[in-house]
């Protein structure tokens, strides 16, 4: 070695030696006869693993890599089984780092080391390898390979308990593929075998009322501290049922809302009766959704959301961290706090979900990160970057439903930035509105359909096409959705209120004024609970209302209040819209000079937001007014 060091072929530091260049290493390796290379790899791997005490984790990956390359030289069956176990350890460590591709590689390598009788001779190892490999293949979107591994488990597992992990993967994968009904059917069948059968009845609403009454009775009189102090759940079948209900809650949320409510209520009942486990935290925060949406008890829902967060704090680890944080900061927290406060927790939810293999919840969190950035009025280029990043990850992990949810937003952002020849419509590089709408209506993804109609109505309004905006608004209102996040509900009502006021001004029909005034009343509730999100929107709607009623002095004050409050709360897009509407108001009062001042402020705000196309549209729309102002100034001079 000293000669190699002296020649500069190898670097030497302390007791370590390293090739000076990769090509030198390859040249040295080529000198080893091919028939001896496997034995060399085995020797290196065994040496590394025998001296692992200094750095066990690093040694594991190095040793497994070398031993795998030398596996063909292994003659002893015991050695092959031991190496299969080491591959399982390497896969588990890779999974904890959210490195699912390497995990799948290690697991497949471990499986290849087993012989035909492994399910008899090495049952536990075989069960772990195939079950974990199915999950890793699911996380990487390789559903065909996942199904092969699942079939091995279902064909060879000795009891229901040994099949449960595979059933968790199957349920999650069906949901990821848009097969919510199949996911629910498979999960409910297993739950019945675990002693948690669910009713199939035409009058589900009555059953929900009864089950909710049971939950109220169980929780009544108990403080959050007393609930958190309940014993730990120790019944294995109840723990497995809670885990399966966690997955089923997510799939049924997008499909059967009544079943979602029943599953959540059962999770809480099971926790109160048998003790708490990781999934209990999700049950509590999901109960918050049920209370708010079905029983109109927003404050009660807030209480259980806070309970779930406290549960996470006292538990060092929690498999459901991603699900709990996503639910709380999407559906409960924004009812009372600024949307921006949700961004950091949602990013942590995404990271946790990916590390724990909870890919669906991770992608749900990612979708909400993009949506919240958009609603917060973050600079559009930043939102586009964030959305593009997460959409690529969604496609890579075959989570296409979440990607479809983001497509309308992403295309709308590009339209506003000036990357579309037709900014009013969702047509461009990313999507065609009619094709996507046809697809989601066929597959009954009504949330995506509602978002498409909402974005189209909003774009049409932004560019002054009020008739198209009103048509899209009617289509959106025809879709009934369960548990709409408060940020999205506000966006719906606010946009549709503005459209209704615009249509009232244009056509004077009573139906539009009725809808417009209704939106103002609905928005008062949002503004009461979360003024940091909604106050400026309410003020703008009230300004439009005063304008329509002919109360011009009040209208002028409300427009200014909306503009100032939007700036205070940090919503630049609301600031821009309020300035534009104030400009239109003053223009119709004949105060062209003042109108132009407001329009100039709107132009600057849109430009700062990154909506160059909308800023240019304002310039074009008001150039006639600008000419009039210039003529008046010339005459005055």
C-alpha positions as CSV (number, residue, x, y, z in Angstrom):
1,X,0.0,0.0,0.0
2,X,2.9,2.3,0.7
3,X,4.0,2.1,-2.9
4,X,0.5,2.8,-4.2
5,X,0.3,5.8,-1.8
6,X,3.7,7.1,-3.0
7,X,2.6,6.8,-6.6
8,X,-0.5,8.8,-5.9
9,X,-2.9,5.9,-6.7
10,X,-4.3,5.7,-3.2
11,X,-4.9,8.4,-0.5
12,X,-4.0,7.7,3.1
13,X,-5.4,9.4,6.2
14,X,-4.9,7.8,9.6
15,X,-5.9,4.2,9.3
16,X,-8.0,4.7,6.2
17,X,-7.0,4.2,2.5
18,X,-9.0,5.5,-0.5
19,X,-8.5,5.3,-4.2
20,X,-7.5,8.6,-5.7
21,X,-10.0,8.3,-8.5
22,X,-12.9,6.0,-9.5
23,X,-11.2,4.9,-12.7
24,X,-8.2,3.7,-10.7
25,X,-10.5,1.7,-8.5
26,X,-12.2,0.2,-11.6
27,X,-8.8,-0.7,-13.1
28,X,-7.8,-2.4,-9.9
29,X,-11.1,-4.3,-9.7
30,X,-10.6,-5.5,-13.3
31,X,-7.4,-7.3,-12.3
32,X,-9.4,-9.6,-10.1
33,X,-10.4,-12.7,-12.1
34,X,-14.2,-12.8,-12.6
35,X,-14.5,-16.3,-11.0
36,X,-12.9,-14.9,-7.8
37,X,-14.8,-11.6,-7.5
38,X,-17.8,-13.1,-5.7
39,X,-15.6,-14.6,-3.0
40,X,-13.7,-11.2,-2.6
41,X,-17.1,-9.4,-2.1
42,X,-18.1,-12.1,0.5
43,X,-14.8,-11.6,2.4
44,X,-15.1,-7.8,2.4
45,X,-18.8,-8.0,3.5
46,X,-18.0,-10.4,6.3
47,X,-15.1,-8.3,7.5
48,X,-17.1,-5.1,7.5
49,X,-20.0,-6.7,9.4
50,X,-17.7,-8.4,11.9
51,X,-16.3,-4.9,12.7
52,X,-19.5,-3.0,12.7
53,X,-19.4,-1.8,16.3
54,X,-17.9,1.7,15.5
55,X,-20.7,2.6,13.0
56,X,-23.4,-0.1,12.8
57,X,-25.7,1.8,10.5
58,X,-23.0,2.6,7.9
59,X,-21.6,-0.9,8.2
60,X,-25.0,-2.4,7.5
61,X,-25.4,-0.9,4.1
62,X,-21.7,-1.5,3.1
63,X,-21.8,-5.1,4.3
64,X,-25.2,-5.9,2.7
65,X,-24.0,-4.3,-0.6
66,X,-20.8,-6.5,-0.7
67,X,-22.6,-9.6,0.5
68,X,-25.3,-9.3,-2.1
69,X,-22.6,-9.1,-4.8
70,X,-21.0,-12.2,-3.4
71,X,-24.2,-14.2,-2.8
72,X,-23.7,-16.5,-5.8
73,X,-20.6,-17.9,-4.0
74,X,-22.6,-18.8,-0.9
75,X,-23.0,-22.5,-0.5
76,X,-24.4,-22.7,3.0
77,X,-28.1,-22.3,3.3
78,X,-27.8,-20.7,6.7
79,X,-25.6,-17.9,5.2
80,X,-28.2,-17.2,2.6
81,X,-31.0,-16.9,5.2
82,X,-28.8,-14.7,7.4
83,X,-28.1,-12.4,4.4
84,X,-31.9,-12.3,3.6
85,X,-32.4,-11.1,7.2
86,X,-29.7,-8.4,6.7
87,X,-31.5,-7.2,3.5
88,X,-34.7,-6.9,5.6
89,X,-32.8,-4.7,8.1
90,X,-31.4,-2.6,5.4
91,X,-34.8,-2.2,3.8
92,X,-36.3,-1.2,7.2
93,X,-33.6,1.5,7.6
94,X,-34.1,2.7,4.1
95,X,-37.9,3.0,4.6
96,X,-37.3,5.1,7.8
97,X,-35.4,7.5,5.5
98,X,-38.3,7.5,3.0
99,X,-36.0,5.8,0.5
100,X,-38.5,3.3,-0.9
101,X,-36.7,2.4,-4.1
102,X,-33.6,1.1,-2.2
103,X,-36.0,-0.6,0.3
104,X,-37.7,-2.4,-2.5
105,X,-34.4,-3.5,-3.9
106,X,-33.2,-4.9,-0.6
107,X,-36.4,-6.7,-0.1
108,X,-36.5,-8.2,-3.5
109,X,-32.9,-9.3,-3.1
110,X,-33.8,-10.9,0.3
111,X,-36.7,-12.7,-1.3
112,X,-34.4,-14.0,-4.1
113,X,-32.2,-15.6,-1.4
114,X,-35.1,-17.8,-0.1
115,X,-35.8,-21.3,-1.5
116,X,-39.0,-22.9,-2.5
117,X,-39.7,-24.2,1.1
118,X,-39.1,-20.9,2.8
119,X,-42.8,-20.4,3.8
120,X,-42.4,-23.7,5.7
121,X,-38.8,-23.4,7.0
122,X,-38.5,-19.7,7.4
123,X,-42.1,-18.6,7.8
124,X,-41.6,-15.4,9.9
125,X,-38.8,-14.1,7.7
126,X,-40.8,-14.9,4.5
127,X,-43.9,-13.1,5.9
128,X,-41.9,-10.0,6.8
129,X,-40.0,-9.9,3.5
130,X,-43.1,-10.3,1.3
131,X,-45.3,-8.0,3.4
132,X,-42.7,-5.2,3.6
133,X,-41.9,-5.6,-0.1
134,X,-45.5,-5.2,-1.1
135,X,-45.6,-2.0,0.9
136,X,-42.4,-0.7,-0.7
137,X,-43.6,-1.5,-4.2
138,X,-46.9,0.4,-3.4
139,X,-44.9,3.4,-2.1
140,X,-43.0,3.5,-5.4
141,X,-46.2,3.1,-7.5
142,X,-45.3,-0.4,-8.8
143,X,-48.8,-1.9,-8.3
144,X,-48.2,-5.0,-10.4
145,X,-45.2,-6.1,-8.4
146,X,-47.1,-5.2,-5.2
147,X,-50.0,-7.4,-6.2
148,X,-47.6,-10.4,-6.7
149,X,-46.1,-10.0,-3.2
150,X,-49.6,-9.6,-1.7
151,X,-50.8,-12.7,-3.4
152,X,-47.8,-14.6,-1.9
153,X,-48.8,-13.4,1.6
154,X,-52.5,-14.2,1.2
155,X,-51.7,-17.7,-0.2
156,X,-49.3,-18.6,2.6
157,X,-50.3,-16.7,5.7
158,X,-51.3,-19.0,8.5
159,X,-53.9,-16.8,10.1
160,X,-55.8,-13.5,9.8
161,X,-53.3,-11.7,12.1
162,X,-50.5,-12.5,9.7
163,X,-52.5,-11.1,6.8
164,X,-53.3,-7.8,8.4
165,X,-50.2,-5.8,7.3
166,X,-50.8,-6.9,3.8
167,X,-54.5,-5.8,4.0
168,X,-53.3,-2.4,5.1
169,X,-51.2,-2.1,2.0
170,X,-54.0,-3.5,-0.2
171,X,-56.5,-0.9,1.1
172,X,-54.1,2.0,0.7
173,X,-53.2,0.9,-2.8
174,X,-56.8,0.6,-4.0
175,X,-57.5,4.1,-2.7
176,X,-54.4,5.4,-4.5
177,X,-55.7,3.9,-7.8
178,X,-59.0,5.6,-7.4
179,X,-60.8,2.5,-6.3
180,X,-62.4,3.8,-3.2
181,X,-65.4,1.4,-3.3
182,X,-63.1,-1.7,-3.6
183,X,-60.9,-0.3,-0.8
184,X,-64.0,0.1,1.5
185,X,-65.4,-3.4,0.7
186,X,-62.1,-5.1,1.3
187,X,-61.5,-3.2,4.5
188,X,-65.0,-3.6,5.9
189,X,-64.8,-7.4,5.3
190,X,-61.6,-7.6,7.4
191,X,-63.0,-5.4,10.1
192,X,-66.0,-7.7,10.5
193,X,-63.5,-10.6,11.1
194,X,-61.9,-8.4,13.8
195,X,-65.2,-7.9,15.6
196,X,-66.0,-4.5,14.2
197,X,-68.8,-5.0,11.8
198,X,-70.5,-2.0,10.2
199,X,-74.2,-1.7,9.3
200,X,-75.4,-1.6,5.7
201,X,-78.7,0.2,6.0
202,X,-80.7,2.6,3.8
203,X,-81.2,5.0,6.6
204,X,-77.5,5.7,7.4
205,X,-78.3,9.2,8.7
206,X,-80.3,7.9,11.6
207,X,-77.6,5.4,12.5
208,X,-75.0,8.2,12.5
209,X,-77.2,10.2,14.9
210,X,-77.4,7.2,17.3
211,X,-73.7,6.6,17.1
212,X,-72.9,10.2,17.7
213,X,-75.1,10.2,20.8
214,X,-73.0,7.2,22.0
215,X,-69.8,9.2,21.5
216,X,-71.2,12.3,23.3
217,X,-72.2,10.0,26.2
218,X,-68.7,8.5,26.4
219,X,-67.0,11.9,26.3
220,X,-69.5,13.8,28.4
221,X,-68.0,15.2,31.6
222,X,-64.5,14.2,30.7
223,X,-61.7,16.7,30.3
224,X,-59.1,16.5,27.6
225,X,-56.6,15.5,30.3
226,X,-58.8,12.6,31.5
227,X,-59.2,11.3,28.0
228,X,-55.5,11.5,27.4
229,X,-54.9,9.6,30.7
230,X,-56.9,6.6,29.5
231,X,-55.0,3.3,29.5
232,X,-53.1,2.2,26.5
233,X,-55.0,-0.1,24.1
234,X,-53.7,-3.7,24.6
235,X,-56.1,-5.8,22.6
236,X,-54.2,-6.8,19.4
237,X,-57.3,-7.1,17.3
238,X,-58.7,-3.7,18.4
239,X,-55.3,-2.1,17.6
240,X,-55.4,-3.8,14.1
241,X,-59.0,-2.6,13.6
242,X,-58.0,0.9,14.5
243,X,-55.2,0.9,12.0
244,X,-57.5,-0.4,9.3
245,X,-60.2,2.1,10.1
246,X,-57.5,4.9,9.8
247,X,-56.9,3.8,6.2
248,X,-60.6,3.3,5.5
249,X,-61.5,6.7,6.8
250,X,-59.3,8.3,4.2
251,X,-60.8,6.2,1.3
252,X,-64.4,6.7,2.4
253,X,-64.0,10.4,2.8
254,X,-63.7,10.7,-0.9
255,X,-66.6,8.4,-1.6
256,X,-69.2,7.5,1.0
257,X,-69.4,10.3,3.5
258,X,-71.9,8.5,5.8
259,X,-69.5,5.6,6.0
260,X,-66.7,8.0,6.9
261,X,-68.7,9.4,9.8
262,X,-69.5,5.9,11.1
263,X,-65.9,4.8,10.9
264,X,-64.7,8.0,12.7
265,X,-67.4,7.5,15.4
266,X,-66.4,3.9,15.8
267,X,-62.7,4.9,16.2
268,X,-63.6,7.2,19.1
269,X,-65.9,4.7,20.7
270,X,-63.2,2.0,20.5
271,X,-60.7,4.4,22.0
272,X,-63.0,5.4,24.9
273,X,-63.9,1.7,25.6
274,X,-60.7,-0.1,25.1
275,X,-57.9,2.4,25.5
276,X,-56.0,4.8,23.3
277,X,-53.5,4.0,20.6
278,X,-51.7,6.0,17.8
279,X,-54.8,6.0,15.6
280,X,-56.9,7.4,18.5
281,X,-55.5,10.9,17.7
282,X,-56.8,10.7,14.2
283,X,-60.2,9.5,15.4
284,X,-60.4,12.6,17.7
285,X,-59.5,15.2,15.0
286,X,-61.7,13.5,12.4
287,X,-64.5,13.7,14.9
288,X,-64.0,17.4,14.7
289,X,-64.8,17.3,11.0
290,X,-68.0,15.3,11.7
291,X,-69.1,17.6,14.4
292,X,-68.5,20.7,12.3
293,X,-70.0,19.5,9.0
294,X,-72.8,17.2,10.1
295,X,-73.8,18.6,13.5
296,X,-72.7,22.3,13.0
297,X,-70.7,22.3,16.2
298,X,-67.6,24.1,15.1
299,X,-66.4,24.9,18.6
300,X,-66.8,21.2,19.6
301,X,-64.8,20.2,16.6
302,X,-62.1,22.7,17.5
303,X,-61.9,21.1,21.0
304,X,-61.2,17.6,19.5
305,X,-58.7,19.0,17.1
306,X,-56.8,20.4,20.0
307,X,-57.1,17.1,21.9
308,X,-55.5,15.3,18.9
309,X,-52.6,17.8,18.8
310,X,-52.0,17.3,22.6
311,X,-52.1,13.6,22.0
312,X,-49.2,13.9,19.5
313,X,-47.2,16.1,22.0
314,X,-47.2,13.4,24.7
315,X,-46.3,10.6,22.2
316,X,-42.7,10.6,21.1
317,X,-43.7,8.8,17.8
318,X,-47.0,8.4,16.1
319,X,-47.7,6.6,12.9
320,X,-50.7,8.8,12.3
321,X,-48.8,12.1,12.7
322,X,-49.3,12.9,9.0
323,X,-53.0,12.2,9.1
324,X,-53.7,14.2,12.3
325,X,-51.7,17.3,11.2
326,X,-53.3,17.2,7.7
327,X,-56.8,17.1,9.1
328,X,-56.3,19.7,11.8
329,X,-54.5,22.2,9.7
330,X,-56.8,21.7,6.7
331,X,-60.2,21.5,8.2
332,X,-60.1,22.8,11.8
333,X,-57.3,25.3,12.5
334,X,-58.1,27.6,9.5
335,X,-61.6,28.2,11.0
336,X,-59.9,30.4,13.6
337,X,-56.4,31.2,12.4
338,X,-54.5,32.6,9.4
339,X,-54.0,30.3,6.5
340,X,-50.3,30.9,6.6
341,X,-50.1,29.2,10.0
342,X,-51.0,25.9,8.3
343,X,-48.1,25.9,5.9
344,X,-45.3,24.7,8.2
345,X,-47.3,22.0,9.9
346,X,-48.5,20.7,6.6
347,X,-44.9,20.5,5.3
348,X,-44.1,18.4,8.4
349,X,-47.1,16.2,7.8
350,X,-45.8,15.6,4.2
351,X,-42.4,14.6,5.5
352,X,-43.7,12.4,8.2
353,X,-46.1,10.6,5.8
354,X,-43.3,9.8,3.4
355,X,-41.0,8.5,6.1
356,X,-43.8,6.3,7.6
357,X,-45.0,5.0,4.2
358,X,-48.3,6.9,4.6
359,X,-48.0,8.1,1.1
360,X,-51.7,9.0,0.6
361,X,-51.8,11.3,3.6
362,X,-48.4,12.8,2.6
363,X,-49.8,13.7,-0.8
364,X,-53.0,15.0,0.8
365,X,-50.8,17.3,2.9
366,X,-48.8,18.3,-0.2
367,X,-52.0,19.3,-2.1
368,X,-53.0,21.4,0.8
369,X,-49.6,23.1,0.9
370,X,-50.1,24.2,-2.7
371,X,-53.7,25.3,-2.1
372,X,-52.9,27.3,1.0
373,X,-49.9,29.0,-0.7
374,X,-52.3,30.0,-3.5
375,X,-55.0,31.3,-1.1
376,X,-52.5,33.2,1.0
377,X,-51.5,35.3,-2.0
378,X,-47.9,34.0,-2.1
379,X,-46.0,35.2,-5.2
380,X,-47.3,33.2,-8.1
381,X,-43.9,32.1,-9.3
382,X,-43.3,30.6,-5.9
383,X,-46.6,28.8,-5.9
384,X,-46.0,27.5,-9.4
385,X,-42.6,26.1,-8.3
386,X,-44.2,24.4,-5.2
387,X,-47.1,23.0,-7.2
388,X,-44.9,21.6,-10.0
389,X,-42.6,19.9,-7.4
390,X,-45.4,18.2,-5.6
391,X,-47.3,17.2,-8.8
392,X,-44.1,15.5,-10.1
393,X,-43.9,13.5,-6.8
394,X,-47.6,12.6,-7.0
395,X,-47.2,11.2,-10.5
396,X,-44.0,9.4,-9.4
397,X,-45.9,7.7,-6.6
398,X,-49.0,7.0,-8.8
399,X,-51.1,9.3,-6.6
400,X,-52.9,10.7,-9.6
401,X,-56.1,11.8,-7.9
402,X,-54.2,14.5,-5.9
403,X,-52.5,15.6,-9.0
404,X,-55.8,16.1,-10.7
405,X,-56.9,18.3,-7.8
406,X,-53.9,20.6,-8.3
407,X,-54.1,20.8,-12.1
408,X,-56.8,23.5,-12.3
409,X,-54.8,25.7,-9.8
410,X,-51.5,25.1,-11.7
411,X,-53.1,26.0,-15.0
412,X,-54.8,29.1,-13.6
413,X,-51.5,30.3,-12.1
414,X,-49.8,29.9,-15.5
415,X,-52.7,31.8,-17.1
416,X,-52.4,34.7,-14.7
417,X,-48.6,34.8,-15.2
418,X,-49.1,35.1,-19.0
419,X,-48.3,31.6,-20.2
420,X,-51.6,31.1,-22.0
421,X,-53.3,32.6,-25.0
422,X,-56.7,32.1,-23.5
423,X,-56.4,33.2,-19.8
424,X,-60.2,32.8,-19.1
425,X,-60.1,29.1,-19.7
426,X,-58.2,26.2,-18.3
427,X,-56.5,25.2,-21.5
428,X,-52.8,25.0,-21.9
429,X,-49.7,22.8,-21.5
430,X,-51.0,21.2,-18.4
431,X,-54.6,20.4,-19.1
432,X,-57.7,20.8,-21.2
433,X,-60.7,21.8,-19.0
434,X,-63.3,19.8,-21.0
435,X,-61.2,16.6,-21.1
436,X,-60.3,16.7,-17.4
437,X,-63.9,17.5,-16.5
438,X,-65.2,14.6,-18.5
439,X,-62.7,12.3,-16.9
440,X,-63.5,13.3,-13.3
441,X,-67.2,13.3,-13.8
442,X,-67.0,9.8,-15.2
443,X,-65.0,8.6,-12.2
444,X,-67.1,10.6,-9.8
445,X,-64.3,12.7,-8.4
446,X,-66.7,15.5,-7.6
447,X,-64.2,17.5,-5.6
448,X,-62.0,17.9,-8.6
449,X,-65.1,18.8,-10.7
450,X,-66.1,21.4,-8.2
451,X,-62.6,22.9,-8.2
452,X,-62.6,23.1,-12.0
453,X,-65.9,25.0,-12.1
454,X,-64.8,27.3,-9.3
455,X,-61.5,28.1,-11.0
456,X,-63.2,28.7,-14.3
457,X,-65.8,31.0,-12.6
458,X,-63.0,32.9,-10.8
459,X,-60.9,33.4,-14.0
460,X,-64.0,34.5,-16.0
461,X,-64.8,37.0,-13.3
462,X,-61.2,38.3,-13.1
463,X,-61.2,39.0,-16.9
464,X,-64.7,40.6,-16.9
465,X,-66.7,37.8,-18.5
466,X,-69.5,37.7,-15.9
467,X,-72.0,35.6,-17.9
468,X,-69.5,32.7,-18.2
469,X,-68.6,33.2,-14.6
470,X,-72.2,32.9,-13.6
471,X,-72.7,29.7,-15.6
472,X,-69.6,28.1,-14.0
473,X,-70.9,29.2,-10.6
474,X,-74.2,27.4,-11.1
475,X,-72.4,24.2,-12.1
476,X,-70.2,24.4,-9.0
477,X,-73.3,25.0,-6.8
478,X,-75.0,21.9,-8.2
479,X,-72.3,19.7,-6.7
480,X,-72.8,18.8,-3.1
481,X,-69.6,18.2,-1.2
482,X,-68.9,16.9,2.3
483,X,-66.4,18.6,4.6
484,X,-65.1,21.3,2.4
485,X,-62.0,22.9,4.0
486,X,-62.8,26.4,5.3
487,X,-60.3,28.0,3.0
488,X,-62.1,26.5,0.0
489,X,-65.6,27.3,1.3
490,X,-64.5,30.9,1.8
491,X,-63.2,31.0,-1.8
492,X,-66.4,29.5,-3.2
493,X,-68.7,32.0,-1.3
494,X,-66.5,35.0,-1.9
495,X,-66.1,34.4,-5.6
496,X,-69.7,33.6,-6.1
497,X,-70.8,36.7,-4.1
498,X,-68.7,38.9,-6.3
499,X,-70.1,37.3,-9.5
500,X,-73.7,37.7,-8.2
501,X,-73.1,41.4,-7.5
502,X,-71.6,41.9,-10.9
503,X,-74.5,40.2,-12.6
504,X,-76.9,42.3,-10.5
505,X,-75.2,45.5,-11.9
506,X,-75.2,44.2,-15.4
507,X,-78.8,42.8,-15.7
508,X,-80.7,44.0,-12.6
509,X,-82.4,40.6,-12.0
510,X,-83.6,40.0,-8.5
511,X,-82.3,36.5,-8.4
512,X,-78.7,37.8,-8.5
513,X,-79.2,40.3,-5.8
514,X,-80.8,37.6,-3.6
515,X,-77.7,35.4,-4.1
516,X,-75.4,38.3,-3.6
517,X,-76.9,39.4,-0.2
518,X,-77.0,35.7,0.9
519,X,-73.2,35.5,0.3
520,X,-72.7,38.5,2.6
521,X,-74.6,36.9,5.4
522,X,-72.8,33.6,5.0
523,X,-69.5,35.4,5.0
524,X,-70.2,37.2,8.3
525,X,-69.8,33.8,10.1
526,X,-66.4,33.1,8.5
527,X,-65.2,36.6,9.3
528,X,-66.4,36.4,12.9
529,X,-64.3,33.2,13.6
530,X,-61.2,34.0,11.4
531,X,-61.0,37.8,10.7
532,X,-57.4,37.4,9.7
533,X,-58.5,35.3,6.7
534,X,-61.9,36.8,5.9
535,X,-62.4,40.3,7.1
536,X,-61.2,42.0,3.9
537,X,-63.3,39.7,1.8
538,X,-66.4,40.6,3.9
539,X,-65.7,44.3,3.6
540,X,-65.4,44.0,-0.1
541,X,-68.7,42.2,-0.4
542,X,-70.3,44.8,1.9
543,X,-68.9,47.5,-0.4
544,X,-70.4,45.8,-3.4
545,X,-73.7,45.6,-1.5
546,X,-73.7,49.3,-0.6
547,X,-72.8,50.1,-4.3
548,X,-75.8,48.0,-5.5
549,X,-78.2,49.7,-3.0
550,X,-77.0,53.2,-4.0
551,X,-75.4,53.9,-0.7
552,X,-72.3,55.4,-2.4
553,X,-70.7,57.1,0.6
554,X,-70.8,53.8,2.6
555,X,-69.6,51.9,-0.5
556,X,-66.5,54.2,-0.8
557,X,-65.6,53.7,2.8
558,X,-66.0,50.0,2.6
559,X,-63.8,49.7,-0.5
560,X,-61.1,51.6,1.3
561,X,-61.5,49.4,4.4
562,X,-61.3,46.3,2.3
563,X,-58.1,47.6,0.6
564,X,-56.4,48.5,3.9
565,X,-57.5,45.3,5.7
566,X,-56.3,43.1,2.8
567,X,-52.8,44.8,3.1
568,X,-52.9,44.3,6.9
569,X,-53.7,40.6,6.7
570,X,-51.2,40.0,3.9
571,X,-53.6,39.0,1.0
572,X,-52.2,40.8,-2.0
573,X,-54.7,39.3,-4.4
574,X,-57.6,40.6,-2.3
575,X,-55.9,44.0,-2.1
576,X,-55.7,44.0,-6.0
577,X,-59.3,42.9,-6.5
578,X,-60.6,45.5,-3.9
579,X,-58.6,48.3,-5.7
580,X,-60.0,47.2,-9.1
581,X,-63.6,47.1,-7.8
582,X,-63.1,50.5,-6.2
583,X,-61.9,51.8,-9.5
584,X,-65.0,50.5,-11.3
585,X,-67.2,52.1,-8.6
586,X,-65.6,55.5,-8.9
587,X,-65.6,55.3,-12.7
588,X,-69.4,54.7,-12.6
589,X,-69.7,57.7,-10.4
590,X,-68.0,59.8,-13.0
591,X,-64.8,60.3,-10.9
592,X,-62.4,59.1,-13.6
593,X,-59.3,60.5,-12.1
594,X,-59.9,58.8,-8.8
595,X,-60.9,55.6,-10.5
596,X,-57.6,55.7,-12.4
597,X,-55.7,56.0,-9.1
598,X,-57.4,52.8,-7.8
599,X,-56.9,51.0,-11.0
600,X,-53.2,51.9,-10.9
601,X,-53.0,50.5,-7.4
602,X,-54.7,47.3,-8.6
603,X,-52.3,47.1,-11.5
604,X,-49.3,47.4,-9.2
605,X,-50.7,44.8,-6.8
606,X,-51.5,42.3,-9.6
607,X,-48.0,42.8,-11.0
608,X,-46.4,42.3,-7.6
609,X,-48.4,39.1,-7.1
610,X,-47.0,37.9,-10.4
611,X,-50.3,38.1,-12.3
612,X,-48.7,39.8,-15.3
613,X,-51.5,38.8,-17.7
614,X,-54.2,40.3,-15.4
615,X,-52.1,43.5,-15.0
616,X,-51.8,43.8,-18.8
617,X,-55.6,43.2,-19.0
618,X,-56.2,46.1,-16.7
619,X,-54.0,48.4,-18.8
620,X,-55.9,47.5,-21.9
621,X,-59.3,47.7,-20.3
622,X,-58.7,51.2,-18.9
623,X,-56.6,52.8,-21.6
624,X,-59.7,54.7,-22.8
625,X,-60.2,56.1,-19.3
626,X,-56.5,57.0,-19.2
627,X,-56.9,58.9,-22.4
628,X,-59.9,60.8,-21.0
629,X,-57.9,61.7,-17.9
630,X,-55.0,63.0,-20.0
631,X,-57.4,65.1,-22.1
632,X,-59.0,66.6,-19.0
633,X,-55.5,67.4,-17.5
634,X,-54.5,69.1,-20.8
635,X,-57.6,71.2,-20.9
636,X,-57.0,72.2,-17.3
637,X,-53.4,73.1,-18.0
